[in-house]
Amino acid sequence: MKRIAVINQKGGVGKTTTTVNLGAALARRGYRVLLLDLDPQANLTVHVDKRPDLESNTMTNLLLEDARLEDLVQPTATPGLAVVPSDSSLAGVEQVLANRIGRETILREALDGYSGAGELDFVLFDCPPSLGVLSANVLVAADQVVIPMQAEFLSLQGMAKLLEVIQLVQKRLNPDLGIACVLPCMVDARTNLSAEVLREIGEHFGSLLATTRIRNNVKLAEAPSFGLTIFDHAPDSNGAADYEAFAGEFLTALGMAQAAAEAPEAAEPTATPVDPELAENPEPAENPAPTETAAERQAEA
């Protein structure tokens, strides 16, 4: 069971989108994946069509009440993909755990004692946009880190602090923690700015920079409102192609190249189009949608 943290203290860079759709891409390849929503905003929970306001078994129960992980896991609509949801009460965890001894190891201990660990291939953690107790728990529990970054210069700000925290965790609490890759998100290959930022990111991170580019894609932004992954919402979109490509690259980086080659036949993506004019292929004008979106269902509560 590989434990992967998707983290960046900057908000709006694609952490939740990456966690959900990477998890879904891996599940489509036959892997068994568990998503853990560590963000009090509960965006991942909504993305997989759960109701944060109605959930009674969440990450809060695990962190504050020592609930067993196996009692919190819920299935999703994607076969092989499960989730432990979040709710707004998770925002109070930082204060409650402030003086608790061993607060940074709660999540690792829960995973170490998880009776269903042998049935899982991956655990993906969606982190909050901060470097507090919740993120510390994730870094202590994780094996590898994926860092989504927006292709803007401001995204480079604060990266030094994130790397410093990762190195501190490696030194004191989790010496096996490694950085799997830095993933460029919201890339517009038609602009010089994106190309310049990608060059600068490459200079900073070298081989850690993923070759896959997650392009700007409206379907990726729409999918959470329907409670669907990109593969269910718009399987022919650039977003689906890009996350399928990243899943293959990710598996190869983990030394699972043979499995990476066994991608679903429907997805044969290229990481980035050669012609910049193709960076945003026309999407279908109309996309069949469920009669009620996840956002609407929440509003009715």
SULPE-V162718 format. One record per residue. D_FIRST is the distance of its C-alpha to the first C-alpha in whole Angstrom. Layout:
d_first=D_FIRST
d_first=D_FIRST
This chain:
d_first=0
d_first=4
d_first=7
d_first=10
d_first=13
d_first=16
d_first=19
d_first=23
d_first=25
d_first=28
d_first=28
d_first=28
d_first=26
d_first=24
d_first=21
d_first=21
d_first=22
d_first=19
d_first=16
d_first=18
d_first=19
d_first=16
d_first=13
d_first=16
d_first=17
d_first=13
d_first=14
d_first=17
d_first=16
d_first=14
d_first=10
d_first=9
d_first=9
d_first=10
d_first=13
d_first=14
d_first=18
d_first=19
d_first=22
d_first=25
d_first=27
d_first=24
d_first=24
d_first=21
d_first=22
d_first=25
d_first=24
d_first=22
d_first=25
d_first=25
d_first=27
d_first=27
d_first=30
d_first=30
d_first=26
d_first=27
d_first=23
d_first=21
d_first=20
d_first=23
d_first=23
d_first=20
d_first=21
d_first=24
d_first=25
d_first=22
d_first=21
d_first=18
d_first=15
d_first=15
d_first=19
d_first=18
d_first=16
d_first=18
d_first=18
d_first=19
d_first=22
d_first=19
d_first=18
d_first=14
d_first=14
d_first=14
d_first=15
d_first=16
d_first=20
d_first=22
d_first=26
d_first=28
d_first=29
d_first=25
d_first=28
d_first=30
d_first=26
d_first=27
d_first=31
d_first=30
d_first=27
d_first=30
d_first=31
d_first=28
d_first=27
d_first=23
d_first=23
d_first=20
d_first=18
d_first=18
d_first=15
d_first=13
d_first=14
d_first=14
d_first=10
d_first=11
d_first=13
d_first=11
d_first=12
d_first=10
d_first=7
d_first=7
d_first=8
d_first=6
d_first=4
d_first=5
d_first=7
d_first=10
d_first=13
d_first=17
d_first=19
d_first=23
d_first=25
d_first=26
d_first=25
d_first=25
d_first=23
d_first=21
d_first=20
d_first=20
d_first=17
d_first=15
d_first=16
d_first=15
d_first=12
d_first=11
d_first=10
d_first=12
d_first=15
d_first=16
d_first=20
d_first=22
d_first=26
d_first=29
d_first=31
d_first=34
d_first=35
d_first=35
d_first=31
d_first=31
d_first=33
d_first=30
d_first=28
d_first=29
d_first=28
d_first=25
d_first=24
d_first=26
d_first=24
d_first=21
d_first=23
d_first=24
d_first=20
d_first=20
d_first=23
d_first=23
d_first=19
d_first=16
d_first=18
d_first=14
d_first=14
d_first=15
d_first=17
d_first=15
d_first=19
d_first=21
d_first=22
d_first=26
d_first=26
d_first=29
d_first=31
d_first=35
d_first=35
d_first=39
d_first=40
d_first=40
d_first=39
d_first=35
d_first=36
d_first=37
d_first=34
d_first=32
d_first=34
d_first=34
d_first=30
d_first=30
d_first=32
d_first=30
d_first=26
d_first=27
d_first=25
d_first=22
d_first=24
d_first=22
d_first=25
d_first=24
d_first=26
d_first=26
d_first=29
d_first=31
d_first=31
d_first=33
d_first=31
d_first=28
d_first=30
d_first=31
d_first=28
d_first=27
d_first=30
d_first=30
d_first=26
d_first=25
d_first=22
d_first=24
d_first=24
d_first=26
d_first=28
d_first=29
d_first=28
d_first=30
d_first=30
d_first=29
d_first=27
d_first=25
d_first=26
d_first=24
d_first=21
d_first=21
d_first=22
d_first=19
d_first=16
d_first=18
d_first=18
d_first=15
d_first=13
d_first=16
d_first=16
d_first=12
d_first=14
d_first=13
d_first=17
d_first=17
d_first=15
d_first=17
d_first=20
d_first=19
d_first=20
d_first=22
d_first=26
d_first=27
d_first=25
d_first=27
d_first=27
d_first=28
d_first=27
d_first=30
d_first=34
d_first=36
d_first=39
d_first=39
d_first=41
d_first=38
d_first=35
d_first=36
d_first=37
d_first=39
d_first=37
d_first=38
d_first=41
d_first=40
d_first=36
d_first=36
d_first=35
d_first=34
d_first=37
d_first=36
d_first=33
d_first=31
d_first=33
d_first=36
d_first=34
d_first=33
d_first=37
d_first=38
d_first=36
